[in-house]
């Protein structure tokens, strides 16, 4: 009895099955890597595969994430493990990065004082590490300051939004203007 055709058929079927289950096997292998390495746990806020949200569950084949606007997104594990994973909640503290611009006509030293006082007055800003406040850029329409205070991770958005709001009011109270993009247009005429 010639078994060569049988082995050829089994080999061909195996090849077809392996190709058909390639994605499933990739998801299984990635799921195992996620479960072994634990780059995040349920409840962590992560940025992965162009999605940001809170991890609801991790199975062997997929990770379920809920976005801030309450969409539930199921991401195949090969897309999770195959991309950069940013775990926002992994650390207890987080730096808030803000940029504030003032007019070229306003005083840099006055603006620095206003920013420092406003940041120091916020109850959720940590004293250690100390906030970094510097002139950052001479932009097209403004002198930009970088403001980098530290806060607890859970307070990140509160500090971000509060400081943005308070800085606008503090600049207005100090007579410091926040410019908007401007462009000068020069018209030249030719003499006839």
C-alpha positions, 0 to 999 in steps of 0.5 A, spaced: 500 500 500 502 506 497 502 511 503 505 517 500 499 520 497 496 520 504 502 523 507 502 529 502 494 530 503 496 530 511 502 535 510 497 539 505 492 540 510 496 541 516 499 547 512 492 550 510 490 549 517 497 552 520 496 558 515 488 559 517 490 559 525 496 563 524 492 569 527 489 565 533 496 562 534 499 569 534 493 571 539 494 565 544 502 566 544 501 574 545 496 572 551 501 568 554 506 573 554 501 578 557 499 574 562 506 572 564 510 579 563 503 583 566 505 590 563 498 592 566 492 589 570 485 590 570 483 597 572 490 600 569 489 606 564 493 604 558 495 607 551 496 601 546 494 599 539 492 607 538 487 606 543 487 609 550 482 606 556 481 602 562 483 595 562 476 591 563 479 584 562 485 580 559 483 573 556 488 569 552 486 571 546 484 579 547 484 585 551 478 589 553 478 596 554 473 601 556 475 608 553 473 615 557 467 616 553 465 609 555 466 605 548 468 598 549 474 596 545 476 589 544 483 588 542 486 582 539 492 580 544 497 580 538 496 587 537 497 589 544 503 585 545 506 587 538 505 595 540 508 599 545 504 599 551 504 605 555 501 604 562 499 611 565 497 608 572 504 604 573 507 610 577 504 613 583 506 620 581 506 623 574 508 630 571 503 635 568 506 638 562 503 645 560 505 650 555 503 658 557 504 663 552 505 671 553 505 677 549 512 679 546 510 686 550 509 683 557 515 682 562 518 675 562 520 676 570 512 678 571 510 672 568 515 667 571 512 670 578 505 669 576 506 662 574 510 660 580 505 663 585 499 659 581 503 653 581 505 653 588 498 655 590 495 649 588 493 644 593 494 637 589 501 640 586 507 636 589 513 640 592 518 634 591 520 633 585 520 641 584 516 644 579 520 646 573 518 653 570 522 656 564 522 660 558 521 655 553 520 658 546 520 664 542 514 662 538 511 666 532 506 670 536 508 669 543 514 667 548 512 660 551 513 658 558 514 650 559 510 649 566 512 642 569 509 640 576 508 633 579 502 630 582 499 624 584 497 620 578 490 620 580 490 627 580 493 628 573 487 631 570 484 635 575 491 639 576 492 639 568 485 643 568 485 647 574 492 650 572 490 651 565 484 655 568 487 658 574 493 661 569 488 664 565 485 668 570 492 669 574 495 672 567 489 677 566 489 679 574 496 681 573 495 685 566 499 679 562 496 678 555 495 671 552 496 672 544 493 669 539 496 667 532 497 673 528 500 675 521 503 681 518 501 683 511 505 688 507 502 691 501 507 693 496 505 697 490 508 699 484 508 706 481 506 706 474 
